Amino acid sequence: DPDPADQGSLTYQWDFTNDGTWDATSVTASHTYGTSGIFTAKVRVAD
């Protein structure tokens, strides 16, 4: 867990479709897949 004092300087990148393109850049993000199944999602957090 990040230190609360550091959270303001963190950046977030989410790739829900595993295509190498960042789909969202907020602290929290959501995505709805069009079909059922198992999916790989990536999140990158940097300071």
Secondary structure, DSSP 4 states (H G I P E B T S, - for coil): ---GGGGGG-EEEEESSSSSS--B-SSS-----SS-S----EEEEE-
